[in-house]
Amino acid sequence: MNSLPLYPLRFAPIFKDYIWGGRQLADWYPTAPRAGPIAEAWLVSDEAVNPSVVLEGELRGHTLRELISAEGPRLLGKAQPHDGRFPVLLKFLDAAAPLSVQVHPTDRHAAQVTPAARGKSEAWVVLQATANSRIFAGLQPGTTEGRIREALSSGMMVERLHSFTPNVGDCVFLPAGTVHALGAGLLIFEVQQTSDITYRLHDWDRVDAKTGKPRPLHIDESLACTNFDFGPCQPVEPERESPGRERLVDCEYFRLWRCHAREPMQVGMKDECRILAPIAGAGTVDWDERKFPIRVGEVLMLPAEVGACRFVPNGVVTLLEVGLPRCKST
């Protein structure tokens, strides 16, 4: 079998119409639904029923699942996940209304339900926020399972949550087991483990207009995988690595950097798969005498075989770069 050609890959967005979504993301994508909420745009996904599809070039129409099955080592380098799937899922979220108060399981808890399932650690980068926006991340000190159950019964769940007013540029790392929610008025970039397991602990007593009923809650499941030792969760302190480049997150599941550029710079790395996501401005990735334009709302995956590329900004650009785990997930 001949090897498939690999090059910087752009994928078609996958839209999700959850009840808390707004319409901001519709302005970014010509293919977006013309009506109704767009809560999320999934940019890179190998989730079981939502595989990303290559948008252009020789591999147009191929799914990420197909590429990994055919060319996994060339695409992923050394970052081979235990179940063969791409290890991270990237998305934009438009929270016009609050998300449910929720918690995601660890790998261990997820596997207890479905042996092949992954947990879900994630990180948010705040792109837009209003003066009244809140992020709920972690529990107030001294919170126990019993106190949460009491708060749910008395309608005082918000009193058990740590929250803060976010600023544009804040990055929040949420290890699996952290109770969290986005408040209204936030536009977010998210990187997470490839998983779609969410347990709702509280949903603000709202009714889903589609069904006329409240959305299902998963109180027992949520509390079973909540880590009560985490406490309040604050924005991360970026670590400066070089002029214009800072590391935001470095965990066992993914790495995340932020770059500010007005001059050409190197992106990606030899033998590592990286993903680029502009969050302000636009530019061009130069590779093998080909040019790949990229703007806010788009991502480019640089397969491990592609390696380092040259990024040429159009003016001032803020670029997120996502790296995969350094070794196999366990």
N, C-alpha and C positions, 0 to 999 in steps of 0.2 A: 504493500500500500504506500503510495506517495505521501510525503509529509504535506500537511496543509501550510499555506503561507501565513506567517505571523507578522504583524505590523501594529502600530498604535490603533487600538480598537475603540470604536464608539458604539454605544448600545442604545436601542430605542427605550424611552422611559415607559415604565409600567405605572398606571395611575390607580389610586385607591380612593374611594368615595366615602370614607368614614364620616359619621355625623358631625364631627368637630371641625371638619375642613372648611377652607375658604376658597377664594378664587384667584389668589395672587399667582399661583403656579401656572394658571392658564395663560398668562402673559408671556411665559418663557417658551411654551411649546406649541407649535402649529397643530400638532396632532392631539392636543388636549381636548377632552369633552367640552362642548360649548355651553353646557348648563350643569347645574348641580355642584356640590362641593368636591374639591380636589384636595384631599387631606395629605396625600403623600405622592411623590414621584419616585419610584424605585429606579435607581440609576445603574446599579450592578447587582445582579441577583442570581444565585444558583439554588434558591429555595425551591422545594420539591415541585410545586405547582405554578411557580412564577419565574421561569428561567428567562434571563435576558437574551435578546436577539441582536446580533450584529447589524448595524444600520447601514454600513457602506463598505465598499472595497470588495476584494476577492472573496471574502468570507460572508458577505451580506446574506442574511437569512439563516445563518447557522446560530444555534443557541450556545450559550456559555457551557452548558452541560455537554454538548457534543464536542466542543473544543477541548475540554478537560479530558473527556474519555479518549479522544484521539491523540492529543498532544500535551498531556498533563505536565510532564517534566519540562518541556520547552516553554510552556505558559507560566507555570508556577515556580520553577526553579526548585530550591530545596524545601519550600513550604508546602509539603504534601499533607493535607488533612487526613484524619483517620478514616473518614468515610468516603474519600474521593471527591467531595464537593468543594467548590470555591469557599474559602473560610470566612469571608466577610460579605456583608450586604450594605450598600450605600444608598441613601435616600435624602430627599428634601421633605420637610414637613411644614405645612401651613396650618397653624393652630388658631383658627378664628374663634373657636370656643375651647374650653379646657378639655384636655384628655382625661380619661379615667385615671383614678389613683390605682396604680398597678405595680406588679412585681414580676420579674422574669426568673426562671429557675437557673441554677447552675447546671453544668454538664451532668453532675451526679444525679441531681433531682430530675432532670429531663429524662435521663436514661432509665429511671425507675418507672416512668410511665410508658415510654417507647424506647426500646434498647438502642436504636440508631439515632435518636434525637440529640440535638445539641442544646446547651443552655444559651443564654443571651446576655452577655455583657455588652455595653454600648457607651458611646460618647456623643455629646451634643456640642455643636458650635453655634452660637447665637448670631444670626445674620440681621434680624430686625426685631425690635421690641418696642412696645409702647410704655408710657410712663406708669401704667397700671399693671403691666405684665408681672407675673410671678412664676418662678420655677420652684416646684416642690421636690426636694431631693433628700431622702433620708428621714429618720425619725427623731423626735425630740428626745433628749437624754432621759433615761429611766423608763422608756416605753417598753412594755411587755406585751405578749400575746393577749393576756387578760385585759389590759388597758385598751388595746385596739378593739377587742370585741365590745367592751363597754362603750367606747366612743362611737362605734358603728350603730349600736342600739339606741344611743341618745342623740344621734345626728351631730356629733361633735368631732368627727374624724379629722377635720382640718386642724384641730387643736393638737393632734398628735404628730403632725407633719412639720418638719423643718422647711422653711421657704425663704426666698430672698428675691429682691428685684434685680433681674439680670441686666447686664450691659451688653451692647453689641460687641462681639469679639470674645465674650466669655466662653470657655470650654468647660463642660461638666462631664466627668467620668463617672459612670454608673455601673459598678460591678454587679453581676447577677446576684440577686438577693436584696437589692436596694429598693425600698418602696419609693415611688416617684410619680410625678405627673408634670405635664406642661400646662401652664395657665393660658388664658386667651391672649391673642395679640402677638404671637411669636412666630418667626420664620426661622427654621432650624436646619442645619446640615447634620446628618447622623451617620455614624459608622458603627456597625454592630456585628456580632457573630451571625452566621447564616442560620437563622432560626426565626420562626414566626409564632413562638409560644408566649402568650401574654395572659396573665391571670389578673382579672379585675377585682380589686378590693372594695372600691367605692366609685360610683359614677354620678355623684352630685345630684342624685334623685331625679334625673331627667328621663324623658320618654323618647324613644326612637320613633320619629314621625312615620317611618316606613311600616312599623308593626303596631304602633299605638301602645306599646308596652316598654317597660324599662329593659335595658340590655342585661343579659345574664351576668351575675357576679360569680366569683370563684373564691369565696372567702377562705374555706378550709385549705384549698390548694395554695392560695397566696400566703397564708400564714405558715404553711408547712415549709415553704422555701424562703421565707424572709430571714435575713441575717440581722438579728436584734443587736448585734455588737457594732454595727456600722455607725449608727448615730447620724448627726447632721453631715451633709455632703456639700462642700463648698466648691466654687470654680477652681480649676487647677492653676498652679503657678507655672507659666511657660518657662522653659529652659532654653536659653540662647545657645545655639550651636555654632553659628557663624553670622556675619553681618546679613541681616535680612531673613534669617532662617531660625525658627524656634521649634522645639519639640514640645508637643502638647500632651501626648499620651504614649506610653511604652508599656504595654501589658502582654500577657502571654498569648492574646488572641489577635492583636493588631497593633500597629504603630501609626501615629498621626503627627504630621508636621504642618506648620504654617509658614509660608514664604511671602515676603513683600518685595516686589521687583519693579524696577523701572529700566533695567538694563538686561541684556540676554544672560541666561544662567543655565547651569546644568540641572536637569531633573532626571529622576530615575537612577538606577544603579545596575551595574553589570550583574547578571545572574540572579536578579531579584525582580519579582513582579511588583510594580507600583501603579497607583491610580492617581490621576491628577484631577482636581476639581476647583476651577476658579470660583471665588465667592465675591469678587469685585474686579471688574475689568475683563479684558480679553487678551488673547495672544495666539501664538502659533508654535506648535511643536515641530521642529525640523528633525527628520530622520531619513537616512538613506536617500538623500536628494529629493525627498517628498516633504510636503508641508501639510500639517493637520491643524486647521484653526480650531480654537476652543474658547468658549465664552461661559458666562454664568448660566447655570442650568445644565451644562454638559459635563461629562467626564471623559477622559481618555485612559484606557488601560494600556500600560506599557508591559507587554509580556517579558518574562525573564530573558528570553533570547534576544529581544530588542535591546534591552539594557539601557544605558544612559542616553539621553537625548538633549537637544538644545531647545530651550524655551525662549521665545522672543516676545516680550510683552508689547502690547499696544498702549503706550502710556504707563500709568501706574497700575499694577495688578496685585491682588492678594490671592494666593494659590494655596489650596490644601493638597498635601501629598499623603497618600495612605500606603502603608507597607503591611505585608502579610507577616504571620508568625515566622520567626527565624528557623523553627524546626517543626517537626510533626506535632500535631495536637494529640493529646492523650486523654 
